[in-house]
Amino acid sequence: MSLLSLPPEMILLISSHLNSPKDLLSFLRTSQKFYHLLINEVYQHIYARMVDRPFYALLEAVSTKHTSVVQALLENGALPDVADARSRRPLVLATNGRSDVAITKLLLEHGRHSQFRCESKVVLLLKHGADTHILDRRTGMTLVHIAASKNATLGIINILIGSGVQLESQDNMGRTPLQVAADHSCTRAVRLLLSLGANPNFKNNNQYWKGWSALFYAATNPSIPGNGRKSIIRTLFLHEAKLDAKNHAQKTPLLHAISQSAIQQAQALVKCGSSIIATDANGETVLHLAASSSSCCPSMMDWLVEYRC
């Protein structure tokens, strides 16, 4: 009996004894029949082995337009809106190019349900006496700080604020929830906290970040590149954040961005109206800081020269 004539249950049994995704992939390439029968097995194999990045399989399934695999992964707990190290998100991949509308619908539906479940769990915990004023021992963060760092939904943040957690509480680094949201590039959380009355001009009094407002955190280069901080800068500006506020070193957010070689943030600040002629405690201008920056980038210098600083 040839391999191709084997019944499906025998093919699945053989595939279960293949230890690596590479072997499984080679096996399913034998024929179109094998491919349709085993493609789900391949993704499940990847999903099970990649414990540190369980959403990787979902990203691959979305990018290769395997609707049934996307559905299976979502139903087994894959998160529909988690970014990988390259800031790729399943929903962004699904809406790019000639994507399957069914995949986009699945991601949106599971995203909505997961948010609803999270909010329901928070309500349930509070109903049964959960202490909302507890602090993280290591960081000093309140629950609102943690929610802000995770870009939580309006429902969750509203529930926590309504339970009595202070909007301007500070963690061990002196940051408010709004500053934490800006520090973590969480645009949605920034907007939600501002809409609830968070002060965009609250200044950190910690000795290492003394005088920092939310704009300073937004002006800092993020660990993962992206455009989120430009949006956060604009949002803070629209909520009357002081563009030329100064920290303990008399740096403005723009001067801080220049010293960090954060060109996108610097450009966003200038577009909002930050003073290009400001100086710090040492009398240094944007050009001084750009030239002396340890990570000086030519594009920053070119932009400043063109701007006639």
Secondary structure, DSSP 4 states (H G I P E B T S, - for coil): --GGGS-HHHHHHHHHT--SHHHHHHHHTT-HHHHHHHHHHHHHHHHHH-SS-TTHHHHHHHHTT-HHHHHHHHHTT--TT---TT---HHHHHTSSS--HHHHHHHHHHHHHHHHHHHHHHHHHHHTT--TT---TTT---HHHHHHHTT--HHHHHHHHHTT--TT---TTS--HHHHHHHTT-HHHHHHHHHTT--TT----STTSTT--HHHHHTSPPSS--SHHHHHHHHHHHTT--TT---TT---HHHHHHHTT-HHHHHHHHHHT--TT---TT---HHHHHHH-TT--HHHHHHHHHTT-
